[in-house]
Amino acid sequence: MSDFFNTHKQAIIYALLVIGVVLFLRFLTKILHNWLERRSLKKHPNEIPSTIHLTQKILNALWVVLGVMALAFIFIDKEQYKVATQNFYLVLYLGIVAVVTLVAVSLVQTWFKRNIRERTENDLDTTSYKFLRYIAIFGVYFFGALLILVAFESMRTFAATALGGAGVLAVIAGVASQEALSNLVGGLFIIAFKPFKLGDVIKIDELMVGTVSDITLRHTIIRNFENKMIVIPNAIINKEKLINYDLGERMCCQWIEVGISYDSDIDLAKHIMREECEEHPYTMDNRTELDKYNSENKVIVRVINLDDSAVTIRAWAWAANFNDAFTMKCDLYESIKKRFDKEGIEIAFPHRTIVFKNNNSNNIPND
């Protein structure tokens, strides 16, 4: 046993030293973790310090990997020391960059999360913060990836060029597709000019109506009234003509159109429609003071068209917002139909008059 120790004394001492350094580094990591955790909980008692936990796990794994690589020096030839040393420092560099990148991403997410929560509690718009969060996280990952590429000689020129000012945009333009870039630029335009924001009710067409729930680097997500998510690329939604029911004044004018037959009493039909609209609880009074002074009707009802089979009557009813307007429209169609049936007003339906001509029997050939 003593001969074995004397023969491998240097290697054994080296291995014990490596193991001791690894254990010491893990111990320091634990002390640093506990100190940072206490500070975080003291400052933000309701938040779990996930960034600090993640950092501890990554560092502990890094120390173990480096320790194993250091122990491997015992079993390799001296000719391979140079390559092994380069690999050791490469892993150390990549590990540090990975730790810094992941910690930076976690810190960015935490910062945006806190600000978004505070603005939500104060009932402020969070659209810009949520969109900028995606850009900031992408930027951190992109910069970290470039630092990793610097470690490889074959990619060093590419990374150095990308790290220089306008080189970042050149790399993005070269790597990303035209569609991806157009979506990114479309998202930036949406955030800059604010045609809509998170929580707004928008309408692109009859099938795409809902509440904006998220705006990412690539697409905008709308939650429709069936609770389904509609994903629209930013490049497309940026070109479309849309209706924003929450932009500016939220009061909404809802058209109530009904077609009655030509034999029905138009004045009675208009009176019924006006009465039903004015009695609905969601109907808002949008008259000016002058209109009230002149005793103008709360709801305007007019004949707007004489169709082939119907006289179309429209009522202009105002509601506080789009949701109330939709509910009011559904209720009024039902109540107006019931009143029309009760008062003898016929709802028009398409019909045709067919005229048969009597042919001269003499012109009919005989069999």
SEDREN-742139 format. One line per field, with one value per atom (N, C-alpha, C): x, y, z negated; residue in one letter. Coordinates in steps of 0.2 Angstrom, whole numbers. Each point is the difference from the previous one (the first is absolute). Layout:
% SEDREN-742139
c1 <- (X,...)
c2 <- (Y,...)
c3 <- (Z,...)
rest <- (A,...)
END
This chain:
% SEDREN-742139
c1 <- (4,-4,4,6,4,4,1,4,-5,-6,-5,-1,0,0,6,6,6,0,-2,0,-4,-6,-5,-2,5,-1,-2,4,-2,-7,-2,-7,-5,1,-5,-1,6,0,-4,1,-3,-8,-1,-8,-3,3,-3,0,5,-1,-5,-1,-6,-7,0,-7,-1,5,0,-2,3,-2,-7,-3,-7,-4,1,-4,0,6,0,-4,1,-4,-8,-2,-7,-2,4,-1,-1,5,-1,-6,-2,-6,-6,0,-6,-1,6,0,-3,3,-2,-8,-2,-7,-4,2,-4,-1,6,0,-4,0,-4,-7,-2,-7,-3,4,-3,-1,4,-1,-6,-1,-5,-7,0,-6,-2,5,-1,-3,3,-3,-6,-1,-6,-3,-3,-2,-5,-4,-5,3,6,3,5,0,5,6,6,6,3,-4,1,7,2,6,6,0,5,1,-6,0,3,-2,3,8,2,7,4,-3,4,0,-5,0,5,0,5,7,1,7,2,-4,2,1,-4,2,6,2,6,6,0,5,2,-6,1,3,-2,3,7,2,7,4,-3,4,1,-5,2,5,-1,5,7,1,6,3,-4,2,2,-2,2,7,3,7,4,-2,4,1,-5,0,2,2,2,8,2,8,1,7,2,-1,0,-1,-7,-4,-7,-2,5,-2,-2,3,-1,-8,-2,-7,-5,2,-4,-1,6,-1,-4,1,-5,-7,-2,-6,-3,4,-2,-2,5,-2,-6,-1,-6,-6,0,-6,-1,5,-1,-3,3,-3,-7,-2,-7,-4,2,-4,-2,6,-1,-5,1,-5,-7,-1,-6,-4,4,-2,-2,4,-1,-6,-1,-6,-6,0,-7,-1,4,-1,-3,3,-2,-7,-2,-6,-5,2,-5,-1,5,0,-5,1,-4,-7,-2,-7,-3,4,-2,-2,5,-1,-6,-1,-6,-7,1,-6,-2,5,-2,-3,2,-2,-7,-1,-7,-5,2,-5,-1,4,-1,-5,2,-4,-7,-1,-7,-3,3,-3,-3,4,-2,-4,-2,-5,3,7,3,2,1,1,7,0,6,2,-3,2,7,3,7,5,-2,4,1,-6,0,3,-1,4,7,2,8,3,-4,3,2,-3,2,6,0,6,7,-1,5,3,-5,2,4,-3,3,7,1,7,5,-2,4,3,-5,2,4,-1,4,7,1,6,4,-3,3,2,-4,2,6,1,5,7,-1,6,2,-5,2,4,-3,4,7,1,7,5,-2,4,3,-4,2,3,6,4,-3,-3,-4,-5,-3,-6,2,6,2,-1,2,-1,-7,-4,-8,-2,2,-3,3,6,3,-3,-2,-3,-7,-4,-7,0,6,0,1,2,2,-6,-3,-5,-5,0,-5,1,5,1,-6,-2,-6,-6,-2,-5,1,7,1,0,2,-1,-7,-4,-7,-3,1,-3,3,6,2,-2,-1,-3,-7,-4,-7,-3,-6,-3,-4,-2,-3,-7,-3,-7,1,5,2,1,4,2,-6,-4,-6,-5,0,-4,3,6,4,-1,0,-1,-7,-4,-8,-1,3,-1,3,5,3,-5,-3,-4,-6,-3,-6,2,6,1,2,3,1,-6,-4,-6,-6,0,-6,-7,-1,-7,-4,3,-4,5,-2,4,-3,3,-2,-7,-5,-6,-5,2,-5,-4,-6,-4,0,3,1,-4,-2,-3,4,2,3,-5,-3,-6,-5,-5,-6,2,6,2,6,3,5,-2,-3,-2,1,4,1,5,2,5,7,4,7,3,3,3,7,4,7,3,6,3,7,2,7,4,6,5,-3,-4,-2,-7,-5,-7,-4,-6,-5,-5,-2,-5,-6,-6,-6,-4,-3,-5,-7,-3,-7,-5,-7,-5,-2,3,0,5,4,6,5,1,5,5,6,6,1,0,1,7,5,7,1,1,1,7,4,7,-1,5,0,0,4,0,-7,-4,-7,-4,0,-5,2,7,2,-3,-2,-2,-8,-3,-7,-4,-6,-4,-4,1,-4,-4,-4,-4,2,2,2,-6,-4,-6,2,7,2,5,0,5,-4,2,-4,-6,-6,-6,-3,-2,-2,-7,-4,-7,-1,-5,0,-7,-1,-6,-2,-5,-2,-6,0,-5,-5,-6,-6,-4,1,-3,-5,-6,-6,-3,-2,-3,-8,-4,-7,-4,-5,-4,-3,-1,-3,-7,-4,-6,-1,6,0,0,-2,0,7,3,6,1,-5,0,0,-4,-1,7,3,6,5,1,5,-1,-7,-1,2,-1,1,8,3,8,3,-3,3,-2,-6,-2,4,1,4,8,2,7,1,-5,1,-1,-4,-1,5,5,5,5,2,4,7,3,6,0,-6,0,2,5,3,-3,-1,-3,6,1,5,-2,-6,-2,4,1,3,-6,3,-5,-5,2,-4,-6,2,-4,-6,3,-5,-5,3,-4,-5,1,-4,-5,1,-4,1,6,2,-1,-1,-1,7,0,6,3,-4,2,-3,5,-3,-1,-6,-3,-2,3,-2,0,-4,0,6,4,6,0,-5,1,-7,-2,-6,3,0,3,-5,2,-5,-6,1,-5,-1,4,-1,1,-2,1,5,6,5,0,0,-1,6,4,6,-1,2,0,7,2,7,0,2,0,7,2,6,1,6,2,6,2,6,6,0,6,-2,5,-2,-4,2,-3,-7,-2,-7,-4,4,-4,-2,5,-2,-6,1,-6,-7,1,-6,-3,4,-2,-4,3,-4,-6,0,-7,-5,2,-5,-3,4,-2,-6,1,-5,-6,1,-6,-4,4,-4,-4,3,-4,-6,0,-6,-5,2,-4,-4,4,-2,-6,2,-5,-7,1,-6,-4,4,-4,-1,1,-2,5,6,5,4,-1,3,8,4,7,0,4,0,4,-2,4,0,5,1,-6,-3,-6,1,-3,0,-8,-2,-6,1,-3,1,-6,0,-5,0,-5,0,-4,3,-4,-3,-7,-3,2,2,2,-6,0,-5,0,-6,0,2,-2,1,8,4,7,3,-3,3,-1,6,0,-3,-4,-3,5,-1,4,-1)
c2 <- (-6,6,6,0,6,1,-6,1,3,-2,3,8,2,7,4,-4,4,1,-6,1,5,0,5,6,2,5,6,2,7,0,-6,0,0,-3,-1,7,4,6,5,-1,5,-2,-6,-2,3,-1,3,7,3,8,2,-4,2,-1,-6,-1,5,2,5,7,2,6,0,-6,0,1,-4,1,7,3,7,4,0,4,-1,-6,-2,3,0,3,8,3,7,2,-5,1,0,-5,0,6,2,6,6,1,6,-1,-6,-1,2,-3,2,7,4,7,4,-2,3,-2,-6,-2,4,1,4,7,3,7,1,-5,0,-1,-5,-1,6,4,6,5,1,5,-1,-6,-3,-6,0,-6,-4,2,-4,-3,1,-3,-5,-6,-5,2,0,2,-5,-1,-5,1,6,2,-3,1,-2,-7,-4,-7,-3,3,-2,1,6,1,-5,-2,-5,-6,-3,-6,0,5,0,1,4,0,-7,-3,-6,-5,0,-5,2,6,2,-2,1,-2,-8,-4,-7,-2,3,-1,2,6,2,-5,-2,-4,-7,-3,-6,1,6,1,1,3,1,-7,-5,-6,-4,1,-4,2,5,1,-5,-4,-5,-6,-1,-6,1,7,1,1,-1,1,7,2,7,3,-4,3,3,-3,3,5,2,5,7,2,6,0,-5,-1,0,-4,-1,7,4,6,5,0,4,-1,-7,-2,2,0,1,8,4,7,2,-4,1,-1,-6,-2,5,3,5,6,2,6,-1,-5,-2,0,-3,0,6,5,6,4,0,4,-3,-6,-3,2,0,2,8,4,7,1,-3,1,-2,-6,-3,5,2,5,6,3,6,-1,-5,-1,-1,-3,0,6,4,7,4,0,4,-2,-7,-2,2,0,2,7,4,8,1,-2,1,-3,-5,-3,4,3,4,7,3,6,-1,-6,-1,-1,-4,-1,7,4,7,4,0,4,-3,-7,-3,2,0,2,7,4,7,2,-5,0,4,-1,3,-4,2,-4,-3,-7,-4,-3,3,-3,1,6,1,-4,-1,-4,-7,-3,-7,-1,5,-1,1,5,1,-5,-4,-6,-5,-1,-5,2,7,2,0,2,0,-8,-4,-7,-3,2,-2,3,6,4,-4,-2,-3,-7,-4,-6,1,5,1,2,4,3,-6,-4,-6,-5,-1,-5,3,6,3,-1,1,-1,-7,-5,-7,-1,3,-1,2,5,3,-5,-5,-5,-5,0,-5,4,-2,4,1,-5,0,5,2,4,7,1,6,6,0,5,2,-5,2,3,-2,2,7,2,6,5,-2,5,1,-5,1,5,-1,4,7,2,7,4,5,4,-2,2,-2,-7,-3,-7,-5,2,-4,0,6,0,-3,0,-4,-7,-3,-7,-2,4,-2,0,5,1,-6,-2,-6,-6,-1,-7,-1,6,-1,1,-3,0,7,1,6,1,-6,0,1,-3,1,7,3,7,5,-2,4,0,-6,-1,4,0,3,8,2,8,1,-4,1,1,-5,1,6,3,6,6,-1,6,0,-6,-1,4,-2,3,7,3,7,4,-2,4,-2,-5,-2,0,-4,0,-4,-4,-4,-2,-2,-2,-6,-3,-6,2,-4,1,3,3,3,-5,2,-5,3,-4,2,-5,3,-4,0,-5,0,-2,-5,-2,-3,-3,-3,-6,-3,-7,2,6,1,7,-2,5,-2,4,-2,5,-3,4,-1,5,-1,-2,-6,-3,0,0,0,3,3,3,-2,-5,-3,3,-2,2,-2,-6,-3,2,-1,0,4,1,3,-6,-1,-5,4,-2,2,-5,1,-5,2,-4,1,-1,1,-1,-7,-5,-7,-3,5,-1,-4,1,-3,5,-2,4,1,6,1,3,-3,2,3,6,4,3,-2,3,8,3,7,4,-4,3,1,-5,0,5,-1,5,7,1,7,3,-4,2,0,-3,0,6,1,6,-4,3,-3,5,-2,4,-1,5,0,3,-4,2,4,0,3,6,2,5,7,4,6,-1,3,-1,-7,-3,-7,-1,6,-1,-3,-4,-4,1,2,1,-7,-3,-7,1,-2,0,-6,1,-5,1,-5,0,-5,2,-5,1,-5,1,-2,4,-1,-1,-3,-1,7,1,6,1,-5,0,3,0,1,8,2,7,2,5,2,4,4,5,-4,-6,-4,-4,-2,-4,5,6,4,2,1,1,-6,-6,-6,0,1,-1,6,6,5,-1,-3,-1,-6,-5,-6,2,4,3,4,5,4,-3,-5,-4,-5,-1,-5,3,-4,3,2,-2,1,6,3,6,6,3,7,6,5,6,4,1,3,7,2,7,6,5,6,4,5,4,3,2,3,-5,-6,-5,-1,0,-1,6,6,6,-1,-2,0,-7,-4,-6,-5,0,-6,-6,-5,-7,-3,-4,-3,-5,-3,-5,2,1,2,-6,0,-6,3,-3,3,-6,1,-5,2,-5,1,-3,-5,-3,-3,0,-4,-5,-6,-6,-3,-6,-3,-3,-2,-4,3,6,2,8,3,7,-1,2,0,6,-2,6,-1,5,0,4,-2,4,1,6,1,0,-5,-1,0,4,1,-4,-3,-4,2,-1,2,-3,-6,-3,-6,-3,-5,-6,-2,-6,2,5,2,1,3,1,-7,-5,-7,-3,1,-3,3,7,4,-2,-1,-2,-6,-5,-7,1,3,1,4,5,4,-4,-4,-4,-4,-3,-5,4,6,3,4,2,3,-5,-6,-5,-2,0,-2,6,6,5,1,-2,0,-5,-6,-5,2,3,2,6,4,6,-1,-6,-2,3,2,2,-6,-1,-6,2,-5,0,-2,3,-1,-6,-4,-6,0,-2,0,-4,2,-3,2,-4,1,-1,4,-1,-3,-6,-4,1,2,1,-6,-3,-6,3,-1,2,-6,1,-5,-1,-5,-1,-2,2,-2,-8,-3,-7,-2,4,-1,-1,3,0,-6,-4,-6,-5,-3,-5,-7,-3,-6,-6,-5,-6,-4)
c3 <- (0,0,0,-4,0,6,4,6,5,0,5,-2,-6,-2,2,-1,2,7,4,7,3,-3,3,-5,-4,-5,3,6,3,3,3,3,-5,-6,-5,-4,-1,-3,5,7,5,0,-1,0,-6,-6,-6,0,3,1,5,5,5,-4,-3,-4,-5,-4,-5,3,6,3,2,3,2,-5,-6,-6,-3,0,-2,4,7,4,-1,-1,-1,-7,-5,-6,1,3,1,4,5,4,-5,-4,-5,-5,-2,-4,3,7,4,1,2,1,-6,-6,-6,-1,1,-2,5,7,5,-1,-2,-2,-5,-6,-5,2,4,2,4,5,4,-3,-5,-4,-4,-3,-4,4,6,5,3,2,4,-4,-5,-4,4,4,4,6,2,6,-2,4,0,3,-3,4,5,5,5,3,1,4,-5,-6,-5,0,0,0,6,6,6,1,-3,0,-4,-6,-4,3,4,3,6,4,5,-2,-5,-3,-3,-3,-3,5,5,6,3,1,3,-4,-6,-4,0,1,0,7,5,7,0,-2,0,-4,-6,-4,3,3,4,6,3,5,-2,-6,-4,-2,-2,-2,6,5,6,2,-2,1,-2,-6,-2,4,5,4,7,2,7,0,6,1,0,-1,0,7,5,7,1,-4,1,-5,-4,-5,3,5,4,2,3,3,-6,-5,-6,-4,0,-3,3,7,4,-1,0,-1,-7,-5,-7,0,3,0,4,6,4,-4,-3,-4,-6,-3,-5,3,6,3,2,3,2,-6,-5,-6,-3,-1,-2,4,7,4,0,-1,-1,-6,-6,-6,0,3,0,5,5,5,-3,-3,-4,-5,-4,-6,3,5,3,3,3,2,-5,-6,-5,-4,0,-3,4,7,4,0,-1,0,-7,-5,-7,0,3,0,4,6,4,-4,-3,-3,-6,-4,-5,2,5,3,3,4,3,-6,-5,-6,-3,-1,-3,5,6,5,0,0,0,-7,-5,-7,1,3,1,6,3,6,5,2,5,6,6,6,-1,2,-1,7,5,7,1,0,1,-4,-6,-5,2,2,2,7,4,7,-1,-4,-1,-4,-4,-3,5,5,5,3,2,3,-4,-7,-4,-1,-1,-1,6,6,6,1,-2,0,-4,-6,-5,3,2,3,6,4,6,-1,-5,-2,-4,-4,-3,6,5,5,4,1,3,-4,-7,-4,0,1,0,7,5,7,0,-4,0,-3,-4,-2,5,6,5,6,2,4,7,2,7,0,-6,0,-3,-1,-4,5,6,5,0,1,0,-6,-6,-6,-1,2,-1,4,6,5,-3,-3,-2,-7,-4,-6,2,5,2,2,-3,1,5,6,6,2,-2,1,-2,-6,-3,4,3,5,6,2,6,0,-6,-2,0,-3,-1,7,4,7,4,-1,4,-2,-6,-3,0,-1,-1,7,1,6,1,6,1,-3,-1,-3,-8,-3,-7,-1,4,-1,1,5,0,-6,-3,-6,-6,0,-5,0,7,1,-1,2,-1,-8,-4,-7,-3,2,-2,2,6,2,-4,-2,-4,-7,-3,-6,0,6,0,1,5,2,-4,-3,-4,3,5,3,-5,-4,-5,-5,-6,-6,-3,-5,-3,-4,1,-3,4,6,5,4,1,4,8,4,7,5,6,5,6,3,6,6,-1,4,-4,3,-4,-4,2,-3,-5,0,-4,-5,-5,-5,-7,-4,-6,-4,-6,-4,1,1,1,-7,1,-7,0,6,0,7,0,6,-1,4,0,6,0,6,6,1,6,1,-5,1,-5,1,-5,-1,-6,-2,-2,3,-2,-3,-6,-3,2,4,3,-6,2,-5,-1,4,-1,-5,-2,-4,3,7,4,2,1,1,7,3,7,1,3,1,7,0,6,1,5,1,0,-3,-1,7,5,7,3,-1,2,-3,-7,-3,0,2,1,7,4,7,0,-5,0,-2,2,-3,-5,-6,-6,-4,-4,-4,-7,-4,-7,-4,-3,-4,-6,-2,-6,1,6,2,-1,-4,-1,-4,3,-4,1,-6,0,2,0,1,7,1,7,2,7,3,3,-2,3,5,6,5,-2,0,-1,7,4,7,0,2,1,7,4,6,-1,1,0,7,0,7,2,6,3,-3,-2,-3,-7,-3,-7,-2,-6,-2,-1,4,-1,-7,-1,-6,-6,0,-6,-1,5,0,-3,2,-2,-8,-2,-7,-4,2,-4,-1,6,0,-5,1,-5,-7,-1,-7,-3,3,-2,-1,4,-1,-6,-1,-5,-7,0,-7,-1,4,-1,-6,-5,-5,2,6,2,5,2,5,-4,3,-2,3,-3,2,3,7,3,3,-2,3,-3,3,-2,-4,-4,-4,5,6,5,2,1,2,-6,-6,-5,-1,1,0,5,6,6,-1,-5,-1,5,3,5,-3,4,-3,-2,-5,-3,5,4,5,6,5,7,4,3,4,7,5,7,5,5,6,4,1,4,7,1,7,2,6,3,4,-3,4,4,3,4,-3,-6,-4,-7,-2,-7,0,-5,-2,-6,1,-5,-5,-6,-5,-5,-1,-4,-6,-6,-7,-2,-2,-2,-8,-3,-7,-3,-5,-3,-6,-1,-6,-3,-6,-3,3,3,3,4,4,5,-3,-6,-3,-2,-3,-1,7,5,6,3,0,2,-3,-7,-4,1,1,1,7,5,7,0,-4,0,-3,-6,-4,4,4,4,5,4,5,-2,-6,-3,-2,-4,-2,5,5,6,4,1,4,-4,-7,-4,1,-1,1,7,5,7,0,-2,0,-3,-6,-4,3,3,3,8,3,6,6,-2,5,3,6,3,2,-2,2,7,4,7,1,6,2,7,4,7,3,5,4,7,4,7,3,5,3,7,1,6,4,7,4,6,0,5,6,6,6,3,3,3,7,2,7,4,7,4,2,-1,0,8,4,7,2,-4,1,-3,-4,-3,6,2,5,-3,5,-2,0,-4,0,6)
rest <- (M,M,M,S,S,S,D,D,D,F,F,F,F,F,F,N,N,N,T,T,T,H,H,H,K,K,K,Q,Q,Q,A,A,A,I,I,I,I,I,I,Y,Y,Y,A,A,A,L,L,L,L,L,L,V,V,V,I,I,I,G,G,G,V,V,V,V,V,V,L,L,L,F,F,F,L,L,L,R,R,R,F,F,F,L,L,L,T,T,T,K,K,K,I,I,I,L,L,L,H,H,H,N,N,N,W,W,W,L,L,L,E,E,E,R,R,R,R,R,R,S,S,S,L,L,L,K,K,K,K,K,K,H,H,H,P,P,P,N,N,N,E,E,E,I,I,I,P,P,P,S,S,S,T,T,T,I,I,I,H,H,H,L,L,L,T,T,T,Q,Q,Q,K,K,K,I,I,I,L,L,L,N,N,N,A,A,A,L,L,L,W,W,W,V,V,V,V,V,V,L,L,L,G,G,G,V,V,V,M,M,M,A,A,A,L,L,L,A,A,A,F,F,F,I,I,I,F,F,F,I,I,I,D,D,D,K,K,K,E,E,E,Q,Q,Q,Y,Y,Y,K,K,K,V,V,V,A,A,A,T,T,T,Q,Q,Q,N,N,N,F,F,F,Y,Y,Y,L,L,L,V,V,V,L,L,L,Y,Y,Y,L,L,L,G,G,G,I,I,I,V,V,V,A,A,A,V,V,V,V,V,V,T,T,T,L,L,L,V,V,V,A,A,A,V,V,V,S,S,S,L,L,L,V,V,V,Q,Q,Q,T,T,T,W,W,W,F,F,F,K,K,K,R,R,R,N,N,N,I,I,I,R,R,R,E,E,E,R,R,R,T,T,T,E,E,E,N,N,N,D,D,D,L,L,L,D,D,D,T,T,T,T,T,T,S,S,S,Y,Y,Y,K,K,K,F,F,F,L,L,L,R,R,R,Y,Y,Y,I,I,I,A,A,A,I,I,I,F,F,F,G,G,G,V,V,V,Y,Y,Y,F,F,F,F,F,F,G,G,G,A,A,A,L,L,L,L,L,L,I,I,I,L,L,L,V,V,V,A,A,A,F,F,F,E,E,E,S,S,S,M,M,M,R,R,R,T,T,T,F,F,F,A,A,A,A,A,A,T,T,T,A,A,A,L,L,L,G,G,G,G,G,G,A,A,A,G,G,G,V,V,V,L,L,L,A,A,A,V,V,V,I,I,I,A,A,A,G,G,G,V,V,V,A,A,A,S,S,S,Q,Q,Q,E,E,E,A,A,A,L,L,L,S,S,S,N,N,N,L,L,L,V,V,V,G,G,G,G,G,G,L,L,L,F,F,F,I,I,I,I,I,I,A,A,A,F,F,F,K,K,K,P,P,P,F,F,F,K,K,K,L,L,L,G,G,G,D,D,D,V,V,V,I,I,I,K,K,K,I,I,I,D,D,D,E,E,E,L,L,L,M,M,M,V,V,V,G,G,G,T,T,T,V,V,V,S,S,S,D,D,D,I,I,I,T,T,T,L,L,L,R,R,R,H,H,H,T,T,T,I,I,I,I,I,I,R,R,R,N,N,N,F,F,F,E,E,E,N,N,N,K,K,K,M,M,M,I,I,I,V,V,V,I,I,I,P,P,P,N,N,N,A,A,A,I,I,I,I,I,I,N,N,N,K,K,K,E,E,E,K,K,K,L,L,L,I,I,I,N,N,N,Y,Y,Y,D,D,D,L,L,L,G,G,G,E,E,E,R,R,R,M,M,M,C,C,C,C,C,C,Q,Q,Q,W,W,W,I,I,I,E,E,E,V,V,V,G,G,G,I,I,I,S,S,S,Y,Y,Y,D,D,D,S,S,S,D,D,D,I,I,I,D,D,D,L,L,L,A,A,A,K,K,K,H,H,H,I,I,I,M,M,M,R,R,R,E,E,E,E,E,E,C,C,C,E,E,E,E,E,E,H,H,H,P,P,P,Y,Y,Y,T,T,T,M,M,M,D,D,D,N,N,N,R,R,R,T,T,T,E,E,E,L,L,L,D,D,D,K,K,K,Y,Y,Y,N,N,N,S,S,S,E,E,E,N,N,N,K,K,K,V,V,V,I,I,I,V,V,V,R,R,R,V,V,V,I,I,I,N,N,N,L,L,L,D,D,D,D,D,D,S,S,S,A,A,A,V,V,V,T,T,T,I,I,I,R,R,R,A,A,A,W,W,W,A,A,A,W,W,W,A,A,A,A,A,A,N,N,N,F,F,F,N,N,N,D,D,D,A,A,A,F,F,F,T,T,T,M,M,M,K,K,K,C,C,C,D,D,D,L,L,L,Y,Y,Y,E,E,E,S,S,S,I,I,I,K,K,K,K,K,K,R,R,R,F,F,F,D,D,D,K,K,K,E,E,E,G,G,G,I,I,I,E,E,E,I,I,I,A,A,A,F,F,F,P,P,P,H,H,H,R,R,R,T,T,T,I,I,I,V,V,V,F,F,F,K,K,K,N,N,N,N,N,N,N,N,N,S,S,S,N,N,N,N,N,N,I,I,I,P,P,P,N,N,N,D,D,D)
END
